[in-house]
Amino acid sequence: MPTSAPDVAFLLRRAGFGATPARITELMPLGRSALVDAVLSTTGEPPIVPPAILADPDQGDYPKWVAFTQWWVDRMATSPAPIVEKMTLFWHNHFVSGRGKVESMAAMYQQNALYRSLALGDFADLTQRMAIDPAMLHYLDNRFNRVGAPNQNFARELMELFTIGVGNYTEADVDASARAWTGHRTNNTTGAYEFFAPWHDTGPKTFMGITKNWDGPDVITHLLTNATTKNLMARFVARKLWLFLAGPEPSAGTLTTIANAFATRFNTTDVLRAIFMHNDFWTPAVRQGLVRSPLEFVVAIMRATGLNGATANPQWWLGAMGQEPLDPPNVSGWKTNGYWISTSTASARAGFARHVSWRARVAGVLATTADPSLTAPQAVQLAFDTFGVDQPSARTRSILEAWVTAQRTAGQGWAVQPNLLTLVPLTPEFQLA
């Protein structure tokens, strides 16, 4: 059975960053299962061509961060497979590292590329490779972890924040895991990962009740295969994915269903499909229950207006909105939903929308709204269509239509275009993913 336009638009927002009317029309003939398959497809994903400045030794990390930020938001806004970028963002906020401590934009790019390469793939492979990623080795101090002086930072966060969650391990497990990860570090000259045997603790260690000469990767393998920890991990990660993509806390039954889909083979596409196919995902509570993060807000505007990062300069605003790319607040990352709502962050969103509106006006976006032959309802509907507001409330519609009418009556018709470019992104409907 075909899918309604609102349903298609909703899924494209959650599995990406918004939809064009043409993309919605293209997908409407599909039934739900085929629609989910379509949004999970990576067909057409563009090649990875990072900014050249990242390889320039004469440039500092700040200009490299600016270039990388603009490059990434451009990719989010334009990729024909936005689910890849959406999940790259999720893994960036799950397996957290931050540029302030890593102090190498090359390492941060390498980590971002790793998350992108396995964005929809094998969680086991992703977790093992994340553990020896140079940015992670720096961020959680495992590069200093050596026999006789074990550093527990990575060992603790691996269990608490990355896999099974707090309360499901003991301090003895943290100590044993830290000893297992000794010697996994970065090379002092190249910065690349290396296993430095003289630093590795080869003694017996008791982890999760099993005593043997554990090595770091063995710890991850155990967590992924032991019956108890495997299920804990599936529920822990599945819940985070649900909160990221759906919003409200899942019911116990819903969480069990999607966690079971994940635990079968720990494939990310499997759990995403289980989320998008679950009846709870399509309820009004979920549809109206997730605030766009700052990056999603910025990308949705850029996607709608066609502006690129170099023109929109989102890096000037994202920090004030609360989500500066590559710099999460701490190892637990950014929270979701209501976390993004405050007076100061709302002001920053308004500032970005206003900033972009003048550049979008120059680019001719919504230019026809200045035509007096276009009625106020038609002008407002054009703005809704442009920004993907597919189900505006009667109140939002009436306020904007009255405003357009008042501007024209006052002889200020020229102001309709730039101000609609500002006002529509600030509507309650656009704030929701």
Secondary structure in CASP SS format (residue, H / E / C, confidence):
PFRMAT SS
TARGET T0000
AUTHOR 0000-0000-0000
METHOD secondary structure of the structure
MODEL  1
M C 1.00
P C 1.00
T C 1.00
S C 1.00
A H 1.00
P H 1.00
D H 1.00
V H 1.00
A H 1.00
F H 1.00
L H 1.00
L H 1.00
R H 1.00
R H 1.00
A C 1.00
G C 1.00
F C 1.00
G C 1.00
A C 1.00
T C 1.00
P H 1.00
A H 1.00
R H 1.00
I H 1.00
T H 1.00
E H 1.00
L H 1.00
M C 1.00
P C 1.00
L C 1.00
G C 1.00
R H 1.00
S H 1.00
A H 1.00
L H 1.00
V H 1.00
D H 1.00
A H 1.00
V H 1.00
L H 1.00
S C 1.00
T C 1.00
T C 1.00
G C 1.00
E C 1.00
P C 1.00
P C 1.00
I C 1.00
V C 1.00
P C 1.00
P C 1.00
A H 1.00
I H 1.00
L H 1.00
A H 1.00
D C 1.00
P C 1.00
D C 1.00
Q C 1.00
G C 1.00
D H 1.00
Y H 1.00
P H 1.00
K H 1.00
W H 1.00
V H 1.00
A H 1.00
F H 1.00
T H 1.00
Q H 1.00
W H 1.00
W H 1.00
V H 1.00
D H 1.00
R H 1.00
M H 1.00
A H 1.00
T H 1.00
S C 1.00
P C 1.00
A C 1.00
P H 1.00
I H 1.00
V H 1.00
E H 1.00
K H 1.00
M H 1.00
T H 1.00
L H 1.00
F H 1.00
W H 1.00
H H 1.00
N H 1.00
H H 1.00
F C 1.00
V C 1.00
S C 1.00
G C 1.00
R H 1.00
G H 1.00
K H 1.00
V H 1.00
E C 1.00
S C 1.00
M H 1.00
A H 1.00
A H 1.00
M H 1.00
Y H 1.00
Q H 1.00
Q H 1.00
N H 1.00
A H 1.00
L H 1.00
Y H 1.00
R H 1.00
S H 1.00
L C 1.00
A C 1.00
L C 1.00
G C 1.00
D E 1.00
F H 1.00
A H 1.00
D H 1.00
L H 1.00
T H 1.00
Q H 1.00
R H 1.00
M H 1.00
A H 1.00
I C 1.00
D C 1.00
P H 1.00
A H 1.00
M H 1.00
L H 1.00
H H 1.00
Y H 1.00
L C 1.00
D C 1.00
N H 1.00
R H 1.00
F H 1.00
N C 1.00
R E 1.00
V C 1.00
G C 1.00
A E 1.00
P C 1.00
N C 1.00
Q C 1.00
N H 1.00
F H 1.00
A H 1.00
R H 1.00
E H 1.00
L H 1.00
M H 1.00
E H 1.00
L H 1.00
F H 1.00
T H 1.00
I C 1.00
G C 1.00
V C 1.00
G C 1.00
N C 1.00
Y C 1.00
T C 1.00
E H 1.00
A H 1.00
D H 1.00
V H 1.00
D H 1.00
A H 1.00
S H 1.00
A H 1.00
R H 1.00
A H 1.00
W C 1.00
T C 1.00
G C 1.00
H E 1.00
R E 1.00
T E 1.00
N C 1.00
N C 1.00
T C 1.00
T C 1.00
G C 1.00
A C 1.00
Y E 1.00
E E 1.00
F E 1.00
F C 1.00
A H 1.00
P H 1.00
W H 1.00
H C 1.00
D C 1.00
T C 1.00
G C 1.00
P C 1.00
K E 1.00
T E 1.00
F E 1.00
M C 1.00
G C 1.00
I E 1.00
T E 1.00
K E 1.00
N C 1.00
W C 1.00
D C 1.00
G H 1.00
P H 1.00
D H 1.00
V H 1.00
I H 1.00
T H 1.00
H H 1.00
L H 1.00
L H 1.00
T H 1.00
N C 1.00
A H 1.00
T H 1.00
T H 1.00
K H 1.00
N H 1.00
L H 1.00
M H 1.00
A H 1.00
R H 1.00
F H 1.00
V H 1.00
A H 1.00
R H 1.00
K H 1.00
L H 1.00
W H 1.00
L H 1.00
F H 1.00
L H 1.00
A C 1.00
G C 1.00
P C 1.00
E C 1.00
P C 1.00
S C 1.00
A H 1.00
G H 1.00
T H 1.00
L H 1.00
T H 1.00
T H 1.00
I H 1.00
A H 1.00
N H 1.00
A H 1.00
F H 1.00
A H 1.00
T C 1.00
R C 1.00
F C 1.00
N E 1.00
T H 1.00
T H 1.00
D H 1.00
V H 1.00
L H 1.00
R H 1.00
A H 1.00
I H 1.00
F H 1.00
M H 1.00
H C 1.00
N H 1.00
D H 1.00
F H 1.00
W H 1.00
T C 1.00
P H 1.00
A H 1.00
V H 1.00
R H 1.00
Q C 1.00
G C 1.00
L C 1.00
V E 1.00
R C 1.00
S C 1.00
P H 1.00
L H 1.00
E H 1.00
F H 1.00
V H 1.00
V H 1.00
A H 1.00
I H 1.00
M H 1.00
R H 1.00
A H 1.00
T H 1.00
G C 1.00
L C 1.00
N C 1.00
G H 1.00
A H 1.00
T H 1.00
A H 1.00
N C 1.00
P H 1.00
Q H 1.00
W H 1.00
W C 1.00
L H 1.00
G H 1.00
A H 1.00
M H 1.00
G C 1.00
Q C 1.00
E C 1.00
P C 1.00
L C 1.00
D C 1.00
P C 1.00
P C 1.00
N C 1.00
V C 1.00
S C 1.00
G C 1.00
W C 1.00
K C 1.00
T C 1.00
N H 1.00
G H 1.00
Y H 1.00
W H 1.00
I C 1.00
S C 1.00
T H 1.00
S H 1.00
T H 1.00
A H 1.00
S H 1.00
A H 1.00
R H 1.00
A H 1.00
G H 1.00
F H 1.00
A H 1.00
R H 1.00
H H 1.00
V H 1.00
S H 1.00
W H 1.00
R H 1.00
A H 1.00
R H 1.00
V H 1.00
A C 1.00
G C 1.00
V C 1.00
L C 1.00
A H 1.00
T H 1.00
T H 1.00
A H 1.00
D C 1.00
P C 1.00
S C 1.00
L C 1.00
T C 1.00
A H 1.00
P H 1.00
Q H 1.00
A H 1.00
V H 1.00
Q H 1.00
L H 1.00
A H 1.00
F H 1.00
D H 1.00
T H 1.00
F H 1.00
G C 1.00
V C 1.00
D C 1.00
Q C 1.00
P C 1.00
S C 1.00
A H 1.00
R H 1.00
T H 1.00
R H 1.00
S H 1.00
I H 1.00
L H 1.00
E H 1.00
A H 1.00
W H 1.00
V H 1.00
T H 1.00
A H 1.00
Q H 1.00
R H 1.00
T H 1.00
A C 1.00
G C 1.00
Q C 1.00
G H 1.00
W H 1.00
A H 1.00
V H 1.00
Q H 1.00
P H 1.00
N H 1.00
L H 1.00
L H 1.00
T H 1.00
L H 1.00
V H 1.00
P H 1.00
L H 1.00
T C 1.00
P H 1.00
E H 1.00
F H 1.00
Q H 1.00
L E 1.00
A C 1.00
END
